């Protein structure tokens, strides 16, 4: 229980720090990208990590899961996300994989929706990490992904 309280406090502090960061006026909002870009999977950036911890909502606006990890293809494109479903306060939950093309990202990643019900999400097979240390990270088949400098 104490572990969950400490985790909640850390997430709250991290969220407050993320919101305090100034927005870059030169980059268009994520909602302005064409759906074809999402199908191919955008190239991973340092901002990709900001999706971890975001709640996923269904079409009715109900929270149906939380993004735990992000999987990238070998060329650095976002392929899918691992989402925690079921359980209560982290007890009894499990992770399932959702294709990036099934997600709708809006408001610079603040709003993540999927056209599925909670039951459809729970019915998906449980995702098993090749290496448990990759849980909670942006990763590829070879391990955790490291953000590259913007100049590359």
Backbone as a ProteinNet text record, in pm:
[ID]
protein_1_A
[PRIMARY]
XXXXXXXXXXXXXXXXXXXXXXXXXXXXXXXXXXXXXXXXXXXXXXXXXXXXXXXXXXXXXXXXXXXXXXXXXXXXXXXXXXXXXXXXXXXXXXXXXXXXXXXXXXXXXXXXXXXXXXXXXXXXXXXXXXXXXXXXXXXXXXXXXXXXXXXX
[TERTIARY]
82.8	0	87.4	191.9	283.6	350.3	380.9	443.4	352.2	223.7	128.8	116.2	121.2	112.1	235.2	352.7	476.5	474.7	430.2	422.1	326.3	212	115.3	175.1	248.8	311.6	415.9	495.4	597.2	533.5	428.1	360.1	298.1	243	184.3	290.4	404.4	513.7	564.7	577.5	624.1	526.6	397.8	296.6	299.5	316.2	322.1	442.7	555.3	675.3	655.2	588.9	565.4	474.3	372.8	282.7	349.9	451.4	520.8	616.1	647.3	739.3	672.8	747.1	689.4	668.7	562.5	533.6	613.5	660.6	733	632	641.9	547.5	573.2	691.7	725.1	669.4	633.3	583.2	430.9	368.2	222.2	172	50.4	-4.1	-24.4	-20.4	-34.6	-167.1	-270.8	-401.8	-404.9	-304.3	-301.2	-239.7	-182.2	-122	-230.1	-202.2	-299.3	-308.3	-424.5	-438.5	-337.6	-295.1	-197.1	-66.6	-30.3	91.6	82.3	-33.9	-50.9	-46.7	-97.1	-97.7	44.4	129.4	268.3	343.3	299.6	368.3	468.9	454.1	548.3	684	785.7	918.8	918.8	985.6	992.1	1074.8	1031.2	1105	1109.9	1177.8	1181.6	1040.2	949.7	812.1	733	780.8	710.9	693.3	792.6	785.6	669.9	626.2	517.7	386.1	372.5	248.8	240.3	355.2	354.3	286.1	188	111.2	-19.6	-39.5	-164.7	-277.5	-394	-512.6	-565.7	-616.8	-682.4	-831.4	-905.2	-1050	-1120.7	-1243.1	-1324	-1402.4	-1487.9	-1565.4	-1658.8	-1698.1	-1786.9	-1710.8	-1577.3	-1497	-1463	-1492.6	-1461.9	-1318.9	-1246.5	-1110.4	-1115.3	-1041.8	-1046.5	-909.7	-805.5	-672.2	-567.8	-443.4	-333.4	-213.5	-153.1	-35.5	81	140.3	252.2	385.3	386.6	509.6	476.7	581.3	564.5	667	619.5	707.3	735.7	863.9	907.4	956.9	940	996.5	1146.6	1216.7	1362.3	1404.9	1315.3	1350.2	1303.9	1261	1228	1087.7	997.5	858	775.4	679.1	592.1	502.2	505.8	428.6	304.6	322.5	212.1	241.4	138.5	152.8	100.9	162	114.9	29	-90.4	-189.3	-229	-231.5	-275.2	-428	-486.6	-632.3	-671.8	-795.2	-846.4	-783.9	-815.1	-758.1	-810.5	-760.7	-798.9	-675	-637.3	-518.7	-392.7	-381.6	-262.8	-262.9	-367	-375	-465.8	-414.2	-493.1	-498.1	-419.6	-420.6	-324.1	-337.1	-246.1	-230.2	-129.9	-104.5	-139.8	-199.2	-232.5	-169.7	-154.7	-90.9	-197.9	-187.9	-278.9	-195.5	-234.9	-165	-176.1	-70	-67	-179.2	-206.9	-309.9	-450.2	-469.5	-599.6	-621.2	-514.1	-524.5	-550.6	-619.2	-638.1	-574.9	-471.5	-398.5	-438.5	-475.9	-515.7	-455.6	-462.8	-417.1	-272.9	-183.9	-41.2	-17.6	-94.5	-76.5	-150.5	-223.2	-297.5	-421.5	-476.9	-599.5	-572.7	-590.6	-569.3	-698.9	-753.2	-877.6	-860	-944.7	-946.3	-1091.6	-1123.4	-1260.4	-1283.5	-1271.1	-1291.7	-1363.7	-1429.7	-1489.5	-1388.7	-1416.7	-1331	-1327	-1441.8	-1447.6	-1366.7	-1370.2	-1290.4	-1141.1	-1103.2	-963.6	-921.1	-1006.8	-976.3	-967.6	-1040.7	-1042.4	-914.6	-834.1	-709.4	-613.2	-525.2	-428.5	-328.5	-282.1	-184.8	-52.3	7.7	137.9	248.9	344	460	584.6	654.6	778.9	888.8	972	1088	1182.8	1190.4	1274.2	1190.9	1163.3	1076.4	1128.5	1258.4	1312.7	1268.7	1213.1	1166.3	1029.2	961.2	828.9	841.7	747.9	747.1	838.5	886.4	980	936.2	1001.7	992.7	1101.3	1064.6	1163.2	1147.4	1253.4	1255.1	1281.9	1302	1334	1468.1	1553	1686.3	1700.2	1597.4	1604.3	1547.9	1568.3	1515.9	1569.7	1483.8	1518.5	1574.8	1679.5	1738.3	1705.2	1655	1619.9	1744.6	1729.3	1839.7	1831.3	1944.5	1940.3	1855.7	1792.9	1702.9	1776.6	1907.1	1982.8	1999.2	1971.2	1988.2	1865.1
-118.4	0	124.9	124.1	237.6	257.3	146.6	152.7	228.4	203.3	269.9	418.5	451.8	591.8	668.2	608	672	686.5	582.9	588.7	699.1	709.7	813.9	952.8	968.8	1098.3	1132.1	1034.2	1058.5	1092.4	1021.2	1049.6	1188.9	1228.5	1360.8	1468.8	1450	1547	1550.9	1434.1	1428.3	1493.7	1472.1	1533.5	1685.4	1733	1877.6	1936.8	1868.4	1917.3	1915.9	1813.5	1805.2	1917.7	1949.1	2057.2	2193.2	2205.3	2333.1	2361	2260.4	2279.3	2365.3	2462.3	2545.4	2463.5	2491.6	2421.7	2485.4	2404.4	2455.7	2501.1	2625.7	2681	2630.6	2579	2538.5	2403	2317.6	2184.9	2183.7	2120.3	2114.4	2018	2039.2	1946.5	1808.9	1705.7	1568.1	1546.1	1618.9	1601.1	1654.9	1734.3	1790.4	1694.8	1585.1	1490.5	1408.9	1367.9	1290.4	1148.5	1085.3	948.3	853.6	877.8	790.4	788.8	901.5	906.5	811.6	801.6	713.5	567.5	537.9	401.1	350.3	432.4	394.7	394.6	470.5	483.2	596.2	697.4	808.4	763.7	836.9	808.6	844.7	763.9	787.9	912	988.7	1106	1098	1194.3	1199	1213.7	1278	1296.6	1166.3	1063.8	935.2	882.2	904	856.7	920.3	1038.3	1107.3	1031	939.4	861	755.2	713	612.7	672.9	602.7	650.7	717.4	745.6	808	705.4	750.4	665.9	660.3	544.8	528.5	526.6	602.2	610.3	551	503.4	451.4	566.4	534.9	637.1	714.1	653.3	719.5	804.7	809.3	889.2	819.3	688.8	612.6	560.3	571.8	519.7	367.8	305.4	159.8	95.7	174.2	118.3	227.9	187.5	282.4	232.6	321.7	284.8	259.7	141.1	102.6	105.3	65.9	58.7	86.9	119	146.7	64.9	-6.5	-90.1	-20.6	-16.4	42.8	-65.5	-41.8	-131.1	-107.8	-191.8	-177.5	-46.9	17	146.4	264.7	238.8	346.3	402.1	332.4	376.5	312.7	388.5	334.7	228.8	107.9	-4.5	-30	-31.3	-64.8	-16.3	-23.5	11.9	-103.1	-120.3	-217.9	-143.1	-196.4	-128.8	-217.8	-159.8	-230.9	-230.2	-348.6	-359.3	-446.3	-429.5	-509.7	-468.2	-539.4	-513	-384.4	-358.2	-239.2	-188.7	-65.5	-3.6	-88	-144.4	-221.7	-365.8	-408.2	-546.3	-624	-733.1	-816.8	-767.3	-666.8	-618.3	-699.5	-685.8	-750	-655.9	-681.6	-594	-662.9	-585.1	-633.2	-536.7	-584.2	-504.9	-447.7	-317	-250.2	-188.7	-213	-156.4	-4.5	61.7	208.3	260.2	189.2	233.2	230.3	158.3	152.8	270.4	344.1	455.5	586.6	676.1	812.3	903.3	975.7	1063.7	1206.9	1284.2	1423.7	1510.6	1640.1	1739.3	1714.1	1699.5	1677.6	1558.7	1453.8	1332.6	1332.6	1437.9	1445.8	1356.6	1333	1254	1134.6	1014.7	890.9	811.6	780.7	703.9	584.2	486	366.9	326.3	275.1	235.5	91.4	68.5	-62.2	-42.2	-146.8	-143.9	-201.5	-182.7	-239.2	-391.8	-451.9	-597.8	-646.8	-572.7	-611.1	-602.9	-503	-487.3	-600.1	-633.6	-742.3	-877.7	-893.3	-1020.3	-1044.2	-940.8	-956.8	-1045.7	-1117.4	-1202.3	-1117.8	-1173.8	-1103.5	-1089.6	-971.7	-947.9	-994.8	-1068.1	-1115.3	-1047.3	-976.9	-909.9	-1013.3	-989.6	-1076.5	-1062.9	-941.2	-913.1	-824.8	-869.4	-796.7	-656.7	-632.6	-499.5	-395.7	-437.9	-345	-287.5	-346.5	-297.9	-152.4	-70.4	70.1	158.4	106.6	182.4	184.4	268.8	263.9	165.3	60.4	-43	-98	-166.8	-235.9	-383.1	-461.6	-603.2	-624.4	-523.5	-538.2	-474.8	-406	-347.2	-207.2	-138.5	-2.6	91.3	180.2	278.9	401.9	454.4	578.2	690.8	801	917.1	969.2	1000.6	1055.5	1207.4	1275.1	1421.9	1468.6	1583.3	1638	1665.8	1683.8	1718.6	1599.7	1478.4	1361.4	1332.8
0	0	0	83.3	88.7	-46.6	-114.2	-246.3	-343.7	-337.9	-426.5	-393.2	-266.9	-226	-273.2	-255.9	-301	-452.6	-524.2	-669	-713.2	-648.3	-681.7	-659.1	-549.2	-519.9	-625.6	-666.5	-768.8	-903.1	-938.7	-1064.6	-1063.2	-950	-938.4	-955.9	-892.4	-905.8	-1049.1	-1111.3	-1249.7	-1345	-1322.7	-1408.1	-1393.5	-1271.7	-1249.4	-1320.8	-1317.5	-1385.2	-1536.5	-1588.2	-1732.4	-1779.5	-1702.1	-1739.9	-1730.3	-1647.7	-1631.2	-1745.8	-1829.3	-1940.1	-2046.9	-2102.6	-2208.7	-2335.5	-2407.2	-2531.5	-2644.4	-2738.7	-2853.3	-2957.1	-2996.7	-3092.2	-3233.8	-3262.6	-3398.2	-3437	-3340.5	-3376	-3372.6	-3473.9	-3476	-3370.3	-3319.8	-3221.2	-3282.8	-3200.3	-3247	-3318.2	-3277.6	-3339.2	-3481.6	-3520.3	-3654.6	-3756	-3711	-3804.1	-3872.4	-3993.1	-4069.6	-4014	-4024.8	-3976.2	-4039.1	-4162.1	-4226.9	-4148.1	-4086.2	-4006.1	-3887.7	-3825.4	-3710.9	-3754.7	-3873.7	-3921.5	-3938.8	-3995.8	-4015.8	-3883	-3788.9	-3662	-3670.4	-3587.3	-3591.5	-3539.8	-3579.6	-3525.8	-3377.7	-3298.9	-3155.4	-3126.8	-3030.7	-2983.9	-2832.3	-2772.6	-2627	-2571	-2647.9	-2602.8	-2600.9	-2671	-2672.8	-2531.2	-2446.6	-2307.9	-2230.2	-2272.4	-2201.3	-2207.7	-2302.9	-2312.3	-2202.8	-2150.9	-2044.4	-1921.8	-1870.8	-1756	-1794.4	-1922.8	-1968.2	-1963.7	-1922.5	-1925.7	-2067.4	-2105.1	-2234.1	-2206.6	-2287.3	-2269.4	-2389.7	-2366.8	-2476.9	-2539.5	-2635.7	-2706.4	-2613.3	-2500.5	-2404.5	-2303.6	-2315.2	-2223.7	-2093	-2083.4	-1962.1	-1969.9	-1860.3	-1855	-1855.3	-1951.2	-1962.3	-1947.4	-1928.6	-1911.7	-1900.5	-1875.8	-1861.8	-1940.8	-2019.6	-2098.3	-2003.4	-2015	-1929.4	-2003	-2130.1	-2209.3	-2354.7	-2431.5	-2573.9	-2651.1	-2752.7	-2834.8	-2967.4	-3006	-3131.5	-3226.7	-3356.4	-3455.9	-3463.2	-3538.8	-3547.2	-3611.8	-3690.5	-3750.2	-3665.8	-3542.5	-3449.6	-3460.7	-3528.3	-3539.3	-3428.3	-3375.2	-3271.1	-3334	-3278.2	-3330	-3246.2	-3113.5	-3024.7	-2883.3	-2800.4	-2659.3	-2574.2	-2458	-2362.3	-2261.6	-2237.2	-2154.2	-2037.5	-1918.5	-1798.5	-1794.6	-1778.7	-1772	-1653.3	-1610	-1498.6	-1367.8	-1266	-1134.4	-1072.6	-953.1	-878.7	-805.9	-831.6	-771.8	-792.9	-913.2	-946.8	-901.6	-831.6	-785	-879.3	-933.7	-1022.9	-1166.3	-1199.5	-1336.7	-1422.3	-1552.8	-1646	-1764.8	-1847.4	-1960.7	-2091.5	-2182.4	-2316.1	-2416.9	-2538.9	-2644.3	-2736.7	-2764.9	-2857.6	-2969.1	-3092.7	-3208	-3206.5	-3247.3	-3252.4	-3341.5	-3450.9	-3544.9	-3483.6	-3373.8	-3306.3	-3211.9	-3182.3	-3087.7	-3158.9	-3089.3	-3138.1	-3033	-3073.6	-2983.3	-3015.7	-2914.9	-2934.7	-2825	-2845	-2747	-2702.6	-2801.5	-2772.5	-2680.1	-2698.1	-2619.1	-2486.6	-2456.8	-2331.1	-2331.9	-2450.5	-2462.3	-2553.4	-2498.5	-2573.6	-2568.4	-2686.6	-2692.1	-2786.1	-2766.2	-2850.4	-2868.5	-2984.7	-3013.9	-2968.2	-2836.5	-2775.2	-2642.8	-2599.3	-2466.9	-2367	-2241.2	-2137	-2148.6	-2178.3	-2191.5	-2311.1	-2424.2	-2540.2	-2507.9	-2433.1	-2394.4	-2300.6	-2204.4	-2111.2	-2181.3	-2292.3	-2364.8	-2445.7	-2465.6	-2540.4	-2461.4	-2531.8	-2460.8	-2381.8	-2272.2	-2188.6	-2262.2	-2254.2	-2317.3	-2223.5	-2277.9	-2201.6	-2256	-2170.1	-2209.1	-2230.3	-2329.8	-2351.4	-2232.8	-2178.2	-2062.4	-1968.1	-1848.6	-1755	-1720.6	-1736.8	-1706	-1808.4	-1921.2	-2023.7	-1990.1	-1893.1	-1851.2	-1804.7	-1847	-1806.3	-1888.8	-2003	-2085.3	-2231.2	-2308.2	-2452.5	-2493.4	-2570.6	-2601.4	-2741.9	-2787	-2915.4	-2887.6	-2992.6	-2974.6	-2905.4	-2907.9	-2849.7	-2711.7	-2664.4	-2531.1	-2526.1	-2413.5	-2396.9	-2504.2	-2548.9	-2650.9	-2583.4	-2639.3	-2587.1	-2681.6	-2625.8	-2709	-2778.4	-2903.6	-2980.3	-2980.5	-2990.8	-2996.7	-3113.2	-3098	-3201.7	-3332	-3327.4	-3447.3	-3541.8	-3497.5	-3584.1	-3663.8
[MASK]
++++++++++++++++++++++++++++++++++++++++++++++++++++++++++++++++++++++++++++++++++++++++++++++++++++++++++++++++++++++++++++++++++++++++++++++++++++++++

